[in-house]
């Protein structure tokens, strides 16, 4: 299968690497020769320099044979036109990154399908949705859902009062929720990530990653005194850009008292004209005195989405030190993610490129991979995979499968019923298998799901 990605920014590069790792013949196109060379040197991906709106270049890339065409440059117009050209040249599934709502806000006049676009992706809106969702889980560092929420992954920090401290995996079998979930990873304070066995124990300051049914997850979070499904009442959002405005609009719809802050008066005034119930303020969100004046101590959430990583990080740290209960930041540069995971003053971070990549992959998956989520806190993926007849694992018990190190089967869904994977459980064709994997094991995991 052939995939063509236009735009070698963070989203495009990540997508191309994932698609190539799945065995797709992948071509990455970018205007910048420097960016093209960097990608060529760092990944086993064919790259071409030029415009994604060039019919000649797209033909050179093999557009007529493309099963998947994804345009994710920073220009909405380029992405739309590129998809139109790809459609004319026979590409099957076309995906366009479109951040502005002005192009298709009235589908009676103009529709994405008029340009051959099958899937529209708005990274800013996706990021906003993620921030709003995480507000309801203030004590969790990650929250991912599969099978329409029936199966969930959560990650949370273990403090000294958590009853899990000092307990090994084997010690947990007596709890009612333990048989309905799986501890998939433990991130130690020194940054080491462990796929736990029965002998591994949970210690203070660990970050634990757990997958299970939503009932078991809720029961376990209650046991650990981890706050979840909380209704926020007052929220401060920093950054009167698209992401900030989307967040404020969503909070307004949910009846949440919202203040939107920006240093720039023009941006603040523009946002004020768009929003209905939110209070829009112009001020220095890095100044503790200003934060105190606008009531940062009294809010349930503080979200910084200026688009400048350093500002967003420092705004959250300043707000936390000034009394904010929960703070979260938008991160543009993925290289910051491993560092930020170890900063206790940050309750959560959202990576715009990871959110967009996860959504695109979820919508375009074909074959044995149904969906996937890239985690923010550690370099890991959670894959939902279907078992086809003739695969290496079909008909085998979980314990008999030579599963790679750094990966595990967490749960199995059979005819809508989900079960935590145990050693004596036999995997059957048609099962959906939830797999937790570190990067070095993903290709080996996928081999197990290929027909022999």
C-alpha positions as CSV (number, residue, x, y, z in Angstrom):
1,X,0.0,0.0,0.0
2,X,1.2,3.4,-0.9
3,X,1.0,6.6,1.2
4,X,2.0,10.2,0.3
5,X,2.4,12.8,3.0
6,X,2.7,16.5,2.0
7,X,4.3,18.7,4.7
8,X,7.3,17.6,6.7
9,X,6.4,19.5,9.9
10,X,6.0,17.7,13.2
11,X,2.7,16.2,12.1
12,X,3.9,15.1,8.7
13,X,7.2,13.6,9.9
14,X,5.5,11.6,12.6
15,X,2.8,10.4,10.3
16,X,5.3,9.3,7.6
17,X,7.4,7.4,10.1
18,X,4.4,5.5,11.5
19,X,3.0,4.7,8.1
20,X,6.4,3.5,6.9
21,X,6.9,1.4,10.0
22,X,3.5,-0.3,9.2
23,X,5.0,-1.5,5.9
24,X,3.5,1.2,3.6
25,X,5.5,2.5,0.7
26,X,5.7,6.1,2.0
27,X,6.7,9.3,0.3
28,X,7.1,12.6,2.2
29,X,7.0,15.9,0.2
30,X,8.1,19.3,1.5
31,X,9.0,22.7,0.0
32,X,12.2,23.0,2.0
33,X,15.3,21.1,0.8
34,X,16.9,21.4,4.2
35,X,13.9,19.8,5.9
36,X,13.8,17.1,3.2
37,X,17.4,16.2,3.7
38,X,17.0,16.1,7.5
39,X,14.1,13.6,7.2
40,X,16.0,11.6,4.6
41,X,19.0,11.2,7.0
42,X,16.9,10.4,10.1
43,X,14.3,8.0,8.7
44,X,14.0,5.3,6.1
45,X,11.5,7.3,4.1
46,X,11.5,8.5,0.4
47,X,11.4,12.3,0.3
48,X,10.8,14.7,-2.5
49,X,11.4,18.5,-2.5
50,X,8.8,20.7,-4.0
51,X,5.1,21.8,-3.7
52,X,2.3,19.5,-2.9
53,X,0.2,21.4,-5.5
54,X,2.5,20.4,-8.3
55,X,0.9,17.7,-10.5
56,X,4.2,16.8,-12.0
57,X,5.8,16.2,-8.5
58,X,2.8,14.2,-7.3
59,X,3.0,12.0,-10.4
60,X,6.7,11.5,-9.7
61,X,5.7,10.5,-6.1
62,X,3.3,7.9,-7.6
63,X,0.0,9.6,-6.9
64,X,-2.1,7.4,-9.2
65,X,-1.1,4.3,-7.0
66,X,-1.7,6.1,-3.7
67,X,-4.1,4.4,-1.3
68,X,-3.6,7.3,1.1
69,X,-2.8,11.0,0.5
70,X,-2.4,13.3,3.5
71,X,-1.8,17.0,3.2
72,X,-0.7,18.6,6.5
73,X,1.3,21.7,5.6
74,X,0.8,24.9,7.6
75,X,-1.3,26.3,4.7
76,X,-5.0,25.4,4.5
77,X,-5.1,26.5,0.9
78,X,-2.1,24.3,-0.1
79,X,-3.7,21.3,1.7
80,X,-7.1,21.8,0.0
81,X,-5.6,22.3,-3.5
82,X,-3.2,19.3,-3.0
83,X,-6.1,17.0,-2.2
84,X,-8.1,18.3,-5.2
85,X,-5.1,17.4,-7.5
86,X,-4.6,14.1,-5.8
87,X,-8.3,13.3,-6.3
88,X,-8.0,14.1,-10.0
89,X,-5.0,11.8,-10.3
90,X,-6.6,8.8,-8.7
91,X,-5.6,8.8,-5.0
92,X,-8.1,6.8,-3.0
93,X,-8.4,8.3,0.5
94,X,-7.5,12.1,0.9
95,X,-6.9,13.8,4.2
96,X,-6.5,17.6,4.6
97,X,-5.4,19.6,7.6
98,X,-7.6,22.7,7.6
99,X,-7.4,24.9,10.6
100,X,-9.7,27.8,9.5
101,X,-13.5,27.3,9.6
102,X,-14.1,29.9,6.9
103,X,-13.7,27.5,4.0
104,X,-16.4,25.0,4.8
105,X,-18.6,26.7,7.3
106,X,-21.6,26.6,4.9
107,X,-21.6,23.2,3.2
108,X,-24.6,24.2,1.1
109,X,-22.1,26.4,-0.8
110,X,-18.9,24.5,-0.6
111,X,-18.1,21.0,0.8
112,X,-14.8,19.2,1.4
113,X,-16.0,16.6,-1.1
114,X,-16.0,19.3,-3.8
115,X,-12.2,19.1,-3.5
116,X,-12.1,15.3,-3.2
117,X,-11.4,15.6,0.5
118,X,-12.5,12.5,2.5
119,X,-11.3,13.5,5.9
120,X,-10.8,17.0,7.4
121,X,-8.5,17.4,10.4
122,X,-8.3,20.6,12.5
123,X,-5.4,20.2,15.0
124,X,-6.4,23.3,16.9
125,X,-9.9,22.0,17.5
126,X,-8.6,18.5,18.4
127,X,-6.2,20.0,20.9
128,X,-9.0,22.2,22.4
129,X,-11.2,19.1,22.8
130,X,-8.3,17.2,24.6
131,X,-7.8,20.1,27.1
132,X,-11.5,20.2,27.9
133,X,-11.7,16.4,28.3
134,X,-8.6,16.3,30.6
135,X,-10.2,19.0,32.9
136,X,-12.6,16.3,34.1
137,X,-9.7,14.1,35.1
138,X,-7.5,16.5,37.1
139,X,-5.3,13.9,38.8
140,X,-4.6,11.9,35.7
141,X,-1.6,12.5,33.3
142,X,-3.1,10.5,30.4
143,X,-6.6,9.4,29.6
144,X,-7.3,7.4,26.4
145,X,-10.5,5.5,25.4
146,X,-11.1,2.5,23.2
147,X,-14.2,0.7,22.1
148,X,-16.4,3.8,22.6
149,X,-15.1,4.2,26.2
150,X,-15.6,0.6,27.3
151,X,-11.9,0.2,27.7
152,X,-9.7,3.0,29.1
153,X,-6.1,3.8,29.7
154,X,-5.2,6.1,32.6
155,X,-1.8,7.3,33.9
156,X,-1.4,9.0,37.3
157,X,1.3,9.9,39.7
158,X,1.6,7.9,43.0
159,X,2.0,10.1,46.0
160,X,3.0,9.0,49.5
161,X,-0.6,8.6,50.6
162,X,-1.6,6.3,47.8
163,X,-2.5,2.8,49.1
164,X,-0.6,1.3,46.1
165,X,2.8,2.4,47.5
166,X,4.9,-0.7,48.4
167,X,2.6,-3.2,46.8
168,X,3.8,-5.5,44.1
169,X,1.7,-6.6,41.1
170,X,1.2,-10.0,42.8
171,X,-0.1,-8.3,46.0
172,X,-3.0,-6.7,44.1
173,X,-4.9,-9.9,43.2
174,X,-7.1,-9.6,46.3
175,X,-8.8,-6.4,45.2
176,X,-12.1,-6.7,43.3
177,X,-11.0,-4.4,40.5
178,X,-7.6,-6.0,40.0
179,X,-8.8,-8.9,37.7
180,X,-10.5,-6.4,35.4
181,X,-7.5,-4.2,34.6
182,X,-3.8,-4.4,33.8
183,X,-0.9,-2.3,35.0
184,X,0.9,-1.9,31.6
185,X,3.8,0.3,32.6
186,X,5.5,2.1,35.5
187,X,7.6,5.1,34.9
188,X,10.2,5.5,37.7
189,X,11.3,8.9,39.1
190,X,14.6,8.5,37.3
191,X,12.8,8.2,34.0
192,X,13.1,4.5,33.5
193,X,10.0,2.8,32.1
194,X,9.2,-0.7,33.3
195,X,6.7,-3.2,31.9
196,X,5.8,-4.7,35.2
197,X,5.8,-8.4,36.2
198,X,4.3,-9.9,39.3
199,X,7.4,-9.1,41.3
200,X,7.6,-5.4,40.4
201,X,6.3,-3.1,43.1
202,X,4.8,0.4,43.0
203,X,6.8,3.1,44.8
204,X,6.2,6.7,45.8
205,X,6.6,9.2,42.9
206,X,6.1,6.5,40.3
207,X,3.8,7.2,37.4
208,X,1.6,4.2,36.6
209,X,-0.2,3.3,33.4
210,X,-3.3,1.2,33.7
211,X,-5.7,-0.3,31.1
212,X,-9.1,-1.9,31.9
213,X,-12.8,-1.7,31.7
214,X,-14.2,1.8,32.6
215,X,-15.9,0.3,35.7
216,X,-12.7,-1.2,36.9
217,X,-10.7,1.9,36.2
218,X,-13.2,4.0,38.1
219,X,-13.1,1.6,41.1
220,X,-9.3,1.6,41.1
221,X,-9.2,5.4,40.9
222,X,-11.6,5.6,43.8
223,X,-9.4,3.3,45.8
224,X,-6.3,5.4,45.0
225,X,-8.1,8.7,45.8
226,X,-7.4,9.9,42.3
227,X,-9.9,12.6,41.1
228,X,-11.9,11.8,38.0
229,X,-15.1,12.8,36.2
230,X,-14.9,16.2,38.1
231,X,-17.2,19.0,36.9
232,X,-15.0,22.2,36.8
233,X,-16.8,25.5,37.5
234,X,-14.1,28.2,36.9
235,X,-11.3,28.1,34.3
236,X,-8.7,30.5,33.1
237,X,-7.5,30.1,29.5
238,X,-4.3,31.8,28.3
239,X,-4.0,32.6,24.6
240,X,-6.6,34.3,22.5
241,X,-5.8,32.2,19.4
242,X,-7.8,29.5,17.7
243,X,-7.1,26.9,20.3
244,X,-7.9,29.3,23.2
245,X,-11.1,30.4,21.6
246,X,-12.2,26.8,20.8
247,X,-11.6,25.9,24.5
248,X,-13.5,28.9,25.7
249,X,-16.4,28.2,23.4
250,X,-16.6,24.6,24.6
251,X,-16.5,25.7,28.3
252,X,-19.2,28.2,27.6
253,X,-21.5,25.5,26.1
254,X,-20.9,23.5,29.3
255,X,-21.8,26.4,31.6
256,X,-18.3,26.9,33.0
257,X,-17.3,30.3,34.1
258,X,-14.4,31.2,31.8
259,X,-11.7,33.9,31.6
260,X,-9.6,34.2,28.4
261,X,-6.3,36.1,28.8
262,X,-3.9,37.5,26.2
263,X,-1.0,40.0,26.3
264,X,-2.1,41.4,22.9
265,X,-5.0,43.9,23.0
266,X,-6.0,43.3,19.3
267,X,-6.2,39.5,19.8
268,X,-8.1,40.0,23.1
269,X,-10.6,42.4,21.4
270,X,-11.1,40.0,18.4
271,X,-11.8,37.1,20.9
272,X,-14.2,39.2,22.8
273,X,-16.2,39.8,19.6
274,X,-16.4,36.0,19.0
275,X,-17.2,34.7,22.5
276,X,-20.5,35.2,24.2
277,X,-20.2,34.5,27.9
278,X,-16.5,34.4,28.6
279,X,-14.6,37.3,30.2
280,X,-11.7,38.4,28.0
281,X,-8.8,40.1,29.7
282,X,-5.6,41.7,28.4
283,X,-2.6,41.3,30.7
284,X,0.7,39.7,31.5
285,X,-0.1,36.1,32.4
286,X,3.5,35.6,33.6
287,X,3.1,38.2,36.3
288,X,2.0,36.6,39.7
289,X,0.3,39.8,40.7
290,X,-1.9,39.9,37.6
291,X,-2.8,36.2,38.1
292,X,-3.7,37.0,41.7
293,X,-5.9,39.9,40.5
294,X,-7.9,37.7,38.1
295,X,-8.4,35.0,40.8
296,X,-6.1,32.2,39.8
297,X,-6.4,30.7,43.4
298,X,-10.1,30.2,42.9
299,X,-10.2,28.4,39.6
300,X,-10.5,24.7,39.0
301,X,-8.3,24.8,35.9
302,X,-5.6,26.9,34.3
303,X,-4.8,26.2,30.6
304,X,-2.1,27.9,28.6
305,X,-2.2,27.6,24.8
306,X,-0.3,30.7,23.5
307,X,1.6,28.5,21.0
308,X,5.0,29.5,22.5
309,X,6.2,26.5,24.5
310,X,8.4,28.5,27.0
311,X,5.5,31.0,27.7
312,X,3.0,28.2,28.2
313,X,5.3,26.2,30.5
314,X,6.2,29.3,32.6
315,X,2.6,30.5,32.7
316,X,1.5,27.1,34.1
317,X,4.4,27.0,36.6
318,X,3.6,30.6,37.7
319,X,-0.1,29.8,38.1
320,X,0.6,26.7,40.1
321,X,2.9,28.6,42.4
322,X,0.2,31.2,42.7
323,X,-2.4,28.7,43.9
324,X,-4.0,27.2,40.8
325,X,-5.3,23.7,41.6
326,X,-4.7,22.2,38.1
327,X,-2.6,23.5,35.2
328,X,-2.0,22.2,31.7
329,X,0.0,23.5,28.7
330,X,0.0,23.1,24.9
331,X,3.4,21.9,23.6
332,X,4.6,22.4,20.0
333,X,8.0,20.8,20.2
334,X,7.9,17.0,20.9
335,X,11.5,17.1,22.3
336,X,10.1,18.8,25.4
337,X,7.7,16.0,26.2
338,X,10.1,13.7,28.1
339,X,11.4,16.6,30.1
340,X,7.9,18.0,31.0
341,X,6.7,14.6,32.2
342,X,9.0,14.9,35.1
343,X,7.9,18.4,36.2
344,X,5.5,17.9,39.1
345,X,4.1,21.5,38.8
346,X,2.6,20.6,35.4
347,X,-0.5,18.4,35.8
348,X,-0.9,17.7,32.1
349,X,0.5,18.6,28.7
350,X,-1.1,18.3,25.3
351,X,1.0,17.9,22.2
352,X,-0.8,19.3,19.1
353,X,1.1,17.1,16.7
354,X,0.5,13.9,18.7
355,X,-3.2,14.6,19.0
356,X,-3.5,15.3,15.3
357,X,-1.4,12.2,14.4
358,X,-3.5,9.9,16.6
359,X,-6.7,11.2,15.1
360,X,-5.5,10.8,11.5
361,X,-4.3,7.3,12.2
362,X,-7.5,6.4,13.9
363,X,-9.5,7.6,10.9
364,X,-7.4,6.0,8.1
365,X,-6.4,2.7,9.7
366,X,-6.9,-0.2,7.4
367,X,-6.2,-3.9,7.9
368,X,-5.3,-5.4,11.2
369,X,-4.7,-2.0,13.1
370,X,-8.0,-0.5,14.0
371,X,-6.8,2.4,16.0
372,X,-3.8,3.7,17.9
373,X,-2.9,6.3,20.5
374,X,0.5,7.9,21.0
375,X,1.1,8.7,24.7
376,X,2.4,12.1,25.9
377,X,4.0,11.0,29.1
378,X,6.2,8.2,27.8
379,X,7.3,7.0,24.3
380,X,4.7,4.3,23.9
381,X,1.7,3.4,21.8
382,X,-1.6,1.7,22.6
383,X,-2.8,-0.3,19.5
384,X,-6.2,-1.8,18.9
385,X,-5.7,-4.7,16.5
386,X,-8.0,-7.2,14.9
387,X,-7.0,-10.9,14.7
388,X,-7.5,-12.3,11.2
389,X,-7.6,-16.0,10.4
390,X,-4.2,-17.4,9.7
391,X,-2.3,-15.0,11.9
392,X,0.5,-16.3,14.2
393,X,-1.6,-15.6,17.3
394,X,-5.0,-17.0,16.2
395,X,-5.9,-20.0,18.2
396,X,-3.2,-19.7,20.8
397,X,-3.4,-18.9,24.5
398,X,-1.8,-15.6,25.6
399,X,0.9,-17.4,27.6
400,X,2.0,-19.5,24.6
401,X,2.6,-16.5,22.4
402,X,6.2,-15.3,22.1
403,X,5.3,-11.7,22.6
404,X,8.2,-9.2,22.3
405,X,9.8,-7.6,25.3
406,X,8.6,-4.1,26.0
407,X,5.1,-5.0,24.9
408,X,2.1,-6.8,26.3
409,X,-1.5,-7.7,25.5
410,X,-3.7,-5.7,27.9
411,X,-7.2,-6.6,26.9
412,X,-9.3,-8.6,24.4
413,X,-12.7,-7.6,23.0
414,X,-14.8,-10.5,21.7
415,X,-18.3,-9.7,20.2
416,X,-18.5,-6.5,22.2
417,X,-17.5,-8.1,25.6
418,X,-14.1,-7.0,26.9
419,X,-11.8,-9.2,29.0
420,X,-8.4,-8.5,30.6
421,X,-5.8,-10.7,29.0
422,X,-4.8,-13.7,31.2
423,X,-2.3,-16.4,30.3
424,X,-5.0,-19.1,29.8
425,X,-7.2,-17.0,27.5
426,X,-7.3,-18.3,23.9
427,X,-7.2,-15.6,21.1
428,X,-9.7,-16.2,18.3
429,X,-10.1,-14.8,14.8
430,X,-12.2,-11.7,15.0
431,X,-11.0,-10.7,18.4
432,X,-10.0,-7.1,19.0
433,X,-6.7,-7.1,21.0
434,X,-5.5,-4.0,22.9
435,X,-1.7,-3.9,22.9
436,X,0.6,-1.6,24.9
437,X,4.0,-1.3,23.3
438,X,7.2,0.7,23.6
439,X,8.6,1.9,20.2
440,X,11.3,-0.7,19.8
441,X,8.7,-3.5,19.9
442,X,5.9,-2.2,17.6
443,X,7.2,-3.8,14.4
444,X,7.5,-7.2,16.1
445,X,4.0,-6.9,17.5
446,X,2.6,-6.2,14.1
447,X,4.3,-9.3,12.6
448,X,2.2,-11.4,15.0
449,X,-1.0,-10.0,13.5
450,X,0.0,-10.6,9.8
451,X,-1.4,-13.6,8.0
452,X,1.1,-16.4,7.5
